[in-house]
Amino acid sequence: MAENTLFRDYLARLAAVAVQGAAREESFYASLADLVSAWAGATKVEGVRVTTLPKATEAGNPDFRLWDGQQHIVGYIEAKAPTVENLEPIVENEQLGCYRSTFRT
């Protein structure tokens, strides 16, 4: 299945960045942007564009903006480094709460 290859390639890219040492969260962004774009293409989701570190929104600065190429925003992604082991404190933090309340449709 093509999706399995996409995710295996993504994990391999993350590992390659991680073994270089001194990687920050942003060091992994290109790999995630490529995964989202590749997944959209593989699943025939038309017109998905990824903007890394877009302009600030009314809720703050999400790491990625997904849009359709026509200025219609599809969604946002708040990324964390793959070395973060416990996401529970992040899920409950003020930043994500603000995103959820602002971008809820």
C-alpha positions in Angstrom: 0.0 0.0 0.0 1.4 3.4 -1.0 0.5 5.0 2.4 2.7 2.5 4.2 5.6 3.6 2.0 4.9 7.2 2.7 5.0 6.7 6.4 8.1 4.5 6.3 9.8 7.2 4.2 8.7 9.9 6.6 10.0 8.0 9.6 13.3 7.4 7.8 13.6 11.1 7.2 12.9 11.9 10.8 15.6 9.4 11.9 18.1 10.9 9.5 17.5 14.4 10.9 17.6 13.1 14.5 21.0 11.3 14.1 22.7 14.5 12.9 22.3 15.8 16.5 21.3 19.2 17.8 18.0 19.2 15.8 15.3 21.6 16.9 11.6 21.1 16.4 11.8 23.1 13.2 14.4 20.8 11.8 11.7 18.2 11.2 9.2 20.5 9.5 10.3 19.8 5.9 9.7 16.1 6.4 6.2 16.7 7.8 5.3 19.1 5.0 6.5 16.6 2.4 4.5 13.8 4.1 1.3 15.8 4.1 1.7 16.8 0.4 2.6 13.2 -0.6 -0.3 11.8 1.3 -2.7 14.2 -0.3 -1.4 13.2 -3.7 -1.6 9.5 -2.9 -5.1 9.7 -1.7 -6.3 11.9 -4.6 -7.1 14.8 -2.3 -6.9 17.6 -4.9 -5.2 20.9 -4.3 -3.8 20.6 -0.8 -1.0 23.2 -0.3 1.2 23.3 2.8 2.7 26.6 4.2 5.3 26.1 6.8 5.5 28.8 9.5 2.6 30.9 8.0 1.8 34.4 9.1 0.2 34.7 12.5 -3.5 34.1 12.9 -6.0 35.5 15.4 -5.2 32.5 17.6 -1.4 32.7 17.4 1.2 31.0 15.2 0.4 27.4 14.1 3.4 25.6 12.5 1.6 24.7 9.3 -1.3 26.0 7.3 -3.1 23.7 4.9 -5.0 25.4 2.1 -6.5 24.7 -1.3 -4.4 27.0 -3.4 -7.3 29.5 -3.7 -6.8 31.0 -0.2 -9.4 28.7 1.4 -7.9 27.4 4.6 -8.4 23.6 5.1 -6.7 23.4 8.5 -3.7 24.0 10.6 -1.0 21.7 12.2 0.8 22.4 15.4 3.9 20.2 15.3 6.1 18.9 18.1 9.5 17.3 17.8 9.4 13.5 17.5 11.5 13.3 20.6 8.5 14.5 22.7 7.4 11.4 24.6 4.3 12.7 26.5 1.8 14.7 24.5 -0.8 15.0 27.3 0.5 18.3 28.8 0.6 19.7 25.2 -2.9 18.6 24.4 -4.2 20.5 27.5 -2.0 23.6 27.2 -3.3 27.1 26.6 -1.9 27.3 23.0 -3.9 24.4 21.7 -7.0 25.5 23.6 -6.8 28.8 21.9 -6.4 27.1 18.5 -9.4 24.8 19.1 -11.7 27.6 20.2 -10.7 29.9 17.4 -10.7 27.4 14.5 -13.7 25.3 15.5 -16.3 25.3 12.7 
